[in-house]
Amino acid sequence: MTVLPLAPSSAAAVESDAPLGASASGGEPSDFARALRHAVTDAGNALDRAATSEAAFASGHGSLHAMILDRAQADVTLSVASAAASRTTQALSTILGMQV
């Protein structure tokens, strides 16, 4: 059996193995950071929609059905964003606790 050493074929291959926080361009956030930011932004937007629906219902302009639906959607979105943030914190804690 012949074993050949594995070597990257170009610099692009090395950059693609960069940590999640790093990006190839240096100034732009990674896909993971972008996804986490979108999750938090979506949760905020859902909570705003729910608050607007509640205010509309309280003033007599909105329906109960729309208010309940928007609040449920906001609760689920917030739960997903919270779980993503919690898992991210847990992963970073584990990585920072590793001895190199």
DRENTORKOL-3810 file (N, C-alpha, C; in nm, 4 decimals):
REM DRENTORKOL-3810
@n.u->0.0842; n.v->-0.1160; n.w->0.0000; ca.u->0.0000; ca.v->0.0000; ca.w->0.0000; c.u->0.0899; c.v->0.1238; c.w->0.0000
@n.u->0.0530; n.v->0.2216; n.w->-0.0828; ca.u->0.1284; ca.v->0.3456; ca.w->-0.0924; c.u->0.0467; c.v->0.4578; c.w->-0.0285
@n.u->0.1101; n.v->0.5319; n.w->0.0596; ca.u->0.0437; ca.v->0.6440; ca.w->0.1260; c.u->0.1083; c.v->0.7724; c.w->0.0783
@n.u->0.0264; n.v->0.8598; n.w->0.0227; ca.u->0.0754; ca.v->0.9884; ca.w->-0.0239; c.u->0.0326; c.v->1.0972; c.w->0.0733
@n.u->0.1210; n.v->1.1929; n.w->0.1004; ca.u->0.0817; ca.v->1.3018; ca.w->0.1906; c.u->-0.0244; c.v->1.3903; c.w->0.1254
@n.u->-0.1171; n.v->1.4355; n.w->0.2053; ca.u->-0.2210; ca.v->1.5253; ca.w->0.1562; c.u->-0.1723; c.v->1.6688; c.w->0.1680
@n.u->-0.1708; n.v->1.7378; n.w->0.0570; ca.u->-0.1299; ca.v->1.8783; ca.w->0.0558; c.u->-0.2345; c.v->1.9573; c.w->-0.0204
@n.u->-0.2683; n.v->2.0759; n.w->0.0267; ca.u->-0.3666; ca.v->2.1562; ca.w->-0.0468; c.u->-0.3120; c.v->2.1923; c.w->-0.1837
@n.u->-0.4014; n.v->2.1936; n.w->-0.2827; ca.u->-0.3580; ca.v->2.2213; ca.w->-0.4186; c.u->-0.3427; c.v->2.3697; c.w->-0.4470
@n.u->-0.4065; n.v->2.4541; n.w->-0.3646; ca.u->-0.3938; ca.v->2.5985; ca.w->-0.3856; c.u->-0.4204; c.v->2.6711; c.w->-0.2544
@n.u->-0.3983; n.v->2.8014; n.w->-0.2553; ca.u->-0.4240; ca.v->2.8824; ca.w->-0.1361; c.u->-0.5729; c.v->2.8890; c.w->-0.1064
@n.u->-0.6576; n.v->2.8787; n.w->-0.2079; ca.u->-0.8025; ca.v->2.8846; ca.w->-0.1878; c.u->-0.8502; c.v->2.7682; c.w->-0.1009
@n.u->-0.7868; n.v->2.6525; n.w->-0.1151; ca.u->-0.8250; ca.v->2.5369; ca.w->-0.0353; c.u->-0.7936; c.v->2.5606; c.w->0.1119
@n.u->-0.6841; n.v->2.6304; n.w->0.1404; ca.u->-0.6472; ca.v->2.6593; ca.w->0.2776; c.u->-0.7451; c.v->2.7600; c.w->0.3371
@n.u->-0.7838; n.v->2.8628; n.w->0.2607; ca.u->-0.8751; ca.v->2.9649; ca.w->0.3108; c.u->-1.0138; c.v->2.9079; c.w->0.3393
@n.u->-1.0564; n.v->2.8085; n.w->0.2627; ca.u->-1.1895; ca.v->2.7532; ca.w->0.2856; c.u->-1.1976; c.v->2.6764; c.w->0.4162
@n.u->-1.0817; n.v->2.6364; n.w->0.4735; ca.u->-1.0798; ca.v->2.5664; ca.w->0.6007; c.u->-1.0638; c.v->2.6618; c.w->0.7189
@n.u->-1.0780; n.v->2.7920; n.w->0.6949; ca.u->-1.0619; ca.v->2.8912; ca.w->0.8000; c.u->-1.1724; c.v->2.8750; c.w->0.9038
@n.u->-1.1492; n.v->2.9213; n.w->1.0252; ca.u->-1.2532; ca.v->2.9138; ca.w->1.1292; c.u->-1.3785; c.v->2.9886; c.w->1.0880
@n.u->-1.4892; n.v->2.9596; n.w->1.1579; ca.u->-1.6180; ca.v->3.0182; ca.w->1.1232; c.u->-1.6187; c.v->3.1695; c.w->1.1304
@n.u->-1.5490; n.v->3.2287; n.w->1.2230; ca.u->-1.5500; ca.v->3.3734; ca.w->1.2374; c.u->-1.4682; c.v->3.4442; c.w->1.1320
@n.u->-1.3780; n.v->3.3729; n.w->1.0666; ca.u->-1.2925; ca.v->3.4346; ca.w->0.9666; c.u->-1.3598; c.v->3.4294; c.w->0.8306
@n.u->-1.3205; n.v->3.5204; n.w->0.7460; ca.u->-1.3730; ca.v->3.5187; ca.w->0.6100; c.u->-1.2585; c.v->3.5388; c.w->0.5137
@n.u->-1.2781; n.v->3.4965; n.w->0.3919; ca.u->-1.1729; ca.v->3.5045; ca.w->0.2917; c.u->-1.1398; c.v->3.6490; c.w->0.2587
@n.u->-1.2375; n.v->3.7392; n.w->0.2611; ca.u->-1.2132; ca.v->3.8779; ca.w->0.2246; c.u->-1.1594; c.v->3.9593; c.w->0.3409
@n.u->-1.1706; n.v->3.9091; n.w->0.4625; ca.u->-1.1155; ca.v->3.9785; ca.w->0.5763; c.u->-1.2130; c.v->4.0723; c.w->0.6455
@n.u->-1.2992; n.v->4.1421; n.w->0.5734; ca.u->-1.3863; ca.v->4.2401; ca.w->0.6346; c.u->-1.5310; c.v->4.1984; c.w->0.6449
@n.u->-1.5730; n.v->4.1021; n.w->0.5677; ca.u->-1.7130; ca.v->4.0600; ca.w->0.5674; c.u->-1.7356; c.v->3.9491; c.w->0.6698
@n.u->-1.8537; n.v->3.9489; n.w->0.7344; ca.u->-1.8813; ca.v->3.8411; ca.w->0.8298; c.u->-1.8997; c.v->3.7074; c.w->0.7589
@n.u->-1.8768; n.v->3.6012; n.w->0.8323; ca.u->-1.8913; ca.v->3.4672; ca.w->0.7758; c.u->-2.0389; c.v->3.4343; c.w->0.7546
@n.u->-2.0642; n.v->3.3251; n.w->0.6840; ca.u->-2.2021; ca.v->3.2806; ca.w->0.6612; c.u->-2.2712; c.v->3.2501; c.w->0.7937
@n.u->-2.1982; n.v->3.1946; n.w->0.8880; ca.u->-2.2566; ca.v->3.1622; ca.w->1.0175; c.u->-2.2972; c.v->3.2890; c.w->1.0915
@n.u->-2.2103; n.v->3.3885; n.w->1.0907; ca.u->-2.2421; ca.v->3.5158; ca.w->1.1570; c.u->-2.3617; c.v->3.5824; c.w->1.0907
@n.u->-2.3662; n.v->3.5744; n.w->0.9592; ca.u->-2.4792; ca.v->3.6326; ca.w->0.8845; c.u->-2.6096; c.v->3.5609; c.w->0.9199
@n.u->-2.6051; n.v->3.4286; n.w->0.9281; ca.u->-2.7247; ca.v->3.3499; ca.w->0.9618; c.u->-2.7713; c.v->3.3798; c.w->1.1040
@n.u->-2.6782; n.v->3.3939; n.w->1.1967; ca.u->-2.7144; ca.v->3.4246; ca.w->1.3344; c.u->-2.7754; c.v->3.5644; c.w->1.3438
@n.u->-2.7179; n.v->3.6595; n.w->1.2695; ca.u->-2.7726; ca.v->3.7953; ca.w->1.2690; c.u->-2.9135; c.v->3.7965; c.w->1.2102
@n.u->-2.9350; n.v->3.7191; n.w->1.1030; ca.u->-3.0690; ca.v->3.7113; ca.w->1.0433; c.u->-3.1694; c.v->3.6491; c.w->1.1401
@n.u->-3.1276; n.v->3.5483; n.w->1.2157; ca.u->-3.2186; ca.v->3.4853; ca.w->1.3114; c.u->-3.2628; c.v->3.5846; c.w->1.4178
@n.u->-3.1680; n.v->3.6637; n.w->1.4678; ca.u->-3.2017; ca.v->3.7622; ca.w->1.5701; c.u->-3.2876; c.v->3.8739; c.w->1.5112
@n.u->-3.2551; n.v->3.9179; n.w->1.3897; ca.u->-3.3337; ca.v->4.0223; ca.w->1.3232; c.u->-3.4754; c.v->3.9747; c.w->1.2957
@n.u->-3.4891; n.v->3.8503; n.w->1.2475; ca.u->-3.6224; ca.v->3.7944; ca.w->1.2219; c.u->-3.7044; c.v->3.7852; c.w->1.3500
@n.u->-3.6395; n.v->3.7490; n.w->1.4604; ca.u->-3.7110; ca.v->3.7422; ca.w->1.5886; c.u->-3.7595; c.v->3.8809; c.w->1.6290
@n.u->-3.6761; n.v->3.9810; n.w->1.6107; ca.u->-3.7169; ca.v->4.1178; ca.w->1.6427; c.u->-3.8314; c.v->4.1660; c.w->1.5556
@n.u->-3.8244; n.v->4.1342; n.w->1.4260; ca.u->-3.9327; ca.v->4.1729; ca.w->1.3347; c.u->-4.0638; c.v->4.1029; c.w->1.3706
@n.u->-4.0561; n.v->3.9765; n.w->1.4071; ca.u->-4.1767; ca.v->3.9023; ca.w->1.4447; c.u->-4.2381; c.v->3.9601; c.w->1.5720
@n.u->-4.1542; n.v->3.9983; n.w->1.6674; ca.u->-4.2057; ca.v->4.0594; ca.w->1.7898; c.u->-4.2696; c.v->4.1955; c.w->1.7606
@n.u->-4.2116; n.v->4.2713; n.w->1.6679; ca.u->-4.2712; ca.v->4.3997; ca.w->1.6276; c.u->-4.4073; c.v->4.3793; c.w->1.5625
@n.u->-4.4163; n.v->4.2785; n.w->1.4737; ca.u->-4.5454; ca.v->4.2485; ca.w->1.4092; c.u->-4.6500; c.v->4.2074; c.w->1.5127
@n.u->-4.6078; n.v->4.1277; n.w->1.6103; ca.u->-4.7002; ca.v->4.0838; ca.w->1.7146; c.u->-4.7478; c.v->4.2028; c.w->1.7980
@n.u->-4.6569; n.v->4.2928; n.w->1.8310; ca.u->-4.6956; ca.v->4.4113; ca.w->1.9083; c.u->-4.7912; c.v->4.4999; c.w->1.8292
@n.u->-4.7667; n.v->4.5124; n.w->1.6991; ca.u->-4.8552; ca.v->4.5914; ca.w->1.6136; c.u->-4.9940; c.v->4.5281; c.w->1.6064
@n.u->-4.9988; n.v->4.3954; n.w->1.5923; ca.u->-5.1274; ca.v->4.3250; ca.w->1.5880; c.u->-5.2030; c.v->4.3387; c.w->1.7186
@n.u->-5.1312; n.v->4.3312; n.w->1.8294; ca.u->-5.1954; ca.v->4.3463; ca.w->1.9599; c.u->-5.2515; c.v->4.4872; c.w->1.9777
@n.u->-5.1742; n.v->4.5880; n.w->1.9338; ca.u->-5.2217; ca.v->4.7264; ca.w->1.9441; c.u->-5.3436; c.v->4.7481; c.w->1.8547
@n.u->-5.3415; n.v->4.6879; n.w->1.7348; ca.u->-5.4550; ca.v->4.7020; ca.w->1.6431; c.u->-5.5794; c.v->4.6349; c.w->1.7014
@n.u->-5.5611; n.v->4.5185; n.w->1.7627; ca.u->-5.6761; ca.v->4.4504; ca.w->1.8233; c.u->-5.7304; c.v->4.5297; c.w->1.9417
@n.u->-5.6397; n.v->4.5836; n.w->2.0228; ca.u->-5.6823; ca.v->4.6604; ca.w->2.1406; c.u->-5.7577; c.v->4.7872; c.w->2.1002
@n.u->-5.7209; n.v->4.8442; n.w->1.9845; ca.u->-5.7900; ca.v->4.9661; ca.w->1.9396; c.u->-5.9149; c.v->4.9354; c.w->1.8582
@n.u->-5.9406; n.v->4.8062; n.w->1.8332; ca.u->-6.0615; ca.v->4.7668; ca.w->1.7616; c.u->-6.0452; c.v->4.7575; c.w->1.6115
@n.u->-5.9221; n.v->4.7689; n.w->1.5618; ca.u->-5.8983; ca.v->4.7638; ca.w->1.4171; c.u->-5.8499; c.v->4.6278; c.w->1.3682
@n.u->-5.7968; n.v->4.5453; n.w->1.4555; ca.u->-5.7435; ca.v->4.4165; ca.w->1.4154; c.u->-5.8298; c.v->4.3019; c.w->1.4639
@n.u->-5.8010; n.v->4.1844; n.w->1.4102; ca.u->-5.8789; ca.v->4.0665; ca.w->1.4505; c.u->-5.8035; c.v->3.9864; c.w->1.5561
@n.u->-5.8789; n.v->3.9137; n.w->1.6337; ca.u->-5.8218; ca.v->3.8270; ca.w->1.7364; c.u->-5.7366; c.v->3.7181; c.w->1.6724
@n.u->-5.7848; n.v->3.6658; n.w->1.5598; ca.u->-5.7127; ca.v->3.5595; ca.w->1.4889; c.u->-5.5742; c.v->3.6081; c.w->1.4457
@n.u->-5.5644; n.v->3.7261; n.w->1.3873; ca.u->-5.4357; ca.v->3.7796; ca.w->1.3424; c.u->-5.3432; c.v->3.8044; c.w->1.4605
@n.u->-5.3975; n.v->3.8541; n.w->1.5699; ca.u->-5.3167; ca.v->3.8809; ca.w->1.6883; c.u->-5.2579; c.v->3.7517; c.w->1.7441
@n.u->-5.3400; n.v->3.6485; n.w->1.7571; ca.u->-5.2928; ca.v->3.5207; ca.w->1.8116; c.u->-5.1897; c.v->3.4568; c.w->1.7183
@n.u->-5.2147; n.v->3.4636; n.w->1.5888; ca.u->-5.1217; ca.v->3.4061; ca.w->1.4920; c.u->-4.9868; c.v->3.4775; c.w->1.4948
@n.u->-4.9883; n.v->3.6099; n.w->1.4969; ca.u->-4.8628; ca.v->3.6851; ca.w->1.5015; c.u->-4.7874; c.v->3.6603; c.w->1.6317
@n.u->-4.8572; n.v->3.6495; n.w->1.7430; ca.u->-4.7914; ca.v->3.6240; ca.w->1.8717; c.u->-4.7309; c.v->3.4838; c.w->1.8735
@n.u->-4.8024; n.v->3.3855; n.w->1.8208; ca.u->-4.7485; ca.v->3.2486; ca.w->1.8163; c.u->-4.6248; c.v->3.2419; c.w->1.7271
@n.u->-4.6303; n.v->3.3104; n.w->1.6122; ca.u->-4.5148; ca.v->3.3122; ca.w->1.5224; c.u->-4.3954; c.v->3.3804; c.w->1.5900
@n.u->-4.4201; n.v->3.4886; n.w->1.6612; ca.u->-4.3124; ca.v->3.5575; ca.w->1.7320; c.u->-4.2526; c.v->3.4685; c.w->1.8407
@n.u->-4.3375; n.v->3.3949; n.w->1.9117; ca.u->-4.2880; ca.v->3.3048; ca.w->2.0167; c.u->-4.1991; c.v->3.1956; c.w->1.9599
@n.u->-4.2404; n.v->3.1376; n.w->1.8479; ca.u->-4.1612; ca.v->3.0312; ca.w->1.7854; c.u->-4.0298; c.v->3.0872; c.w->1.7317
@n.u->-4.0351; n.v->3.2017; n.w->1.6659; ca.u->-3.9143; ca.v->3.2630; ca.w->1.6110; c.u->-3.8166; c.v->3.2995; c.w->1.7217
@n.u->-3.8679; n.v->3.3532; n.w->1.8296; ca.u->-3.7828; ca.v->3.3881; ca.w->1.9432; c.u->-3.7217; c.v->3.2633; c.w->2.0062
@n.u->-3.7980; n.v->3.1569; n.w->2.0129; ca.u->-3.7466; ca.v->3.0316; ca.w->2.0677; c.u->-3.6331; c.v->2.9751; c.w->1.9825
@n.u->-3.6487; n.v->2.9825; n.w->1.8507; ca.u->-3.5434; ca.v->2.9335; ca.w->1.7601; c.u->-3.4183; c.v->3.0196; c.w->1.7724
@n.u->-3.4341; n.v->3.1515; n.w->1.7755; ca.u->-3.3190; ca.v->3.2409; ca.w->1.7888; c.u->-3.2495; c.v->3.2202; c.w->1.9230
@n.u->-3.3270; n.v->3.1987; n.w->2.0275; ca.u->-3.2703; ca.v->3.1745; ca.w->2.1593; c.u->-3.1922; c.v->3.0435; c.w->2.1631
@n.u->-3.2452; n.v->2.9400; n.w->2.0998; ca.u->-3.1748; ca.v->2.8114; ca.w->2.0944; c.u->-3.0454; c.v->2.8234; c.w->2.0151
@n.u->-3.0492; n.v->2.8989; n.w->1.9048; ca.u->-2.9274; ca.v->2.9187; ca.w->1.8243; c.u->-2.8219; c.v->2.9939; c.w->1.9043
@n.u->-2.8625; n.v->3.0976; n.w->1.9758; ca.u->-2.7671; ca.v->3.1733; ca.w->2.0570; c.u->-2.7111; c.v->3.0875; c.w->2.1703
@n.u->-2.7951; n.v->3.0069; n.w->2.2308; ca.u->-2.7503; ca.v->2.9202; ca.w->2.3401; c.u->-2.6504; c.v->2.8170; c.w->2.2904
@n.u->-2.6784; n.v->2.7569; n.w->2.1782; ca.u->-2.5859; ca.v->2.6559; ca.w->2.1248; c.u->-2.4552; c.v->2.7188; c.w->2.0798
@n.u->-2.4634; n.v->2.8404; n.w->2.0268; ca.u->-2.3416; ca.v->2.9109; ca.w->1.9867; c.u->-2.2559; c.v->2.9403; c.w->2.1086
@n.u->-2.3183; n.v->2.9882; n.w->2.2151; ca.u->-2.2452; ca.v->3.0169; ca.w->2.3386; c.u->-2.1829; c.v->2.8904; c.w->2.3953
@n.u->-2.2569; n.v->2.7815; n.w->2.3920; ca.u->-2.2058; ca.v->2.6546; ca.w->2.4430; c.u->-2.0866; c.v->2.6066; c.w->2.3600
@n.u->-2.0957; n.v->2.6187; n.w->2.2280; ca.u->-1.9869; ca.v->2.5753; ca.w->2.1410; c.u->-1.8629; c.v->2.6611; c.w->2.1610
@n.u->-1.8821; n.v->2.7916; n.w->2.1708; ca.u->-1.7670; ca.v->2.8801; ca.w->2.1932; c.u->-1.7022; c.v->2.8539; c.w->2.3286
@n.u->-1.7823; n.v->2.8284; n.w->2.4281; ca.u->-1.7292; ca.v->2.7969; ca.w->2.5596; c.u->-1.6440; c.v->2.6704; c.w->2.5544
@n.u->-1.6920; n.v->2.5713; n.w->2.4833; ca.u->-1.6163; ca.v->2.4467; ca.w->2.4698; c.u->-1.4862; c.v->2.4690; c.w->2.3955
@n.u->-1.4929; n.v->2.5476; n.w->2.2873; ca.u->-1.3715; ca.v->2.5744; ca.w->2.2079; c.u->-1.2711; c.v->2.6549; c.w->2.2875
@n.u->-1.3166; n.v->2.7583; n.w->2.3579; ca.u->-1.2246; ca.v->2.8409; ca.w->2.4354; c.u->-1.1672; c.v->2.7663; c.w->2.5554
@n.u->-1.2352; n.v->2.6640; n.w->2.6025; ca.u->-1.1858; ca.v->2.5852; ca.w->2.7141; c.u->-1.0872; c.v->2.4768; c.w->2.6734
@n.u->-1.0686; n.v->2.4565; n.w->2.5449; ca.u->-0.9758; ca.v->2.3535; ca.w->2.4971; c.u->-0.8317; c.v->2.3989; c.w->2.5179
@n.u->-0.7480; n.v->2.3051; n.w->2.5550; ca.u->-0.6050; ca.v->2.3349; ca.w->2.5685; c.u->-0.5379; c.v->2.3010; c.w->2.4358
@n.u->-0.4596; n.v->2.3948; n.w->2.3911; ca.u->-0.3932; ca.v->2.3754; ca.w->2.2610; c.u->-0.2523; c.v->2.3308; c.w->2.2800
END
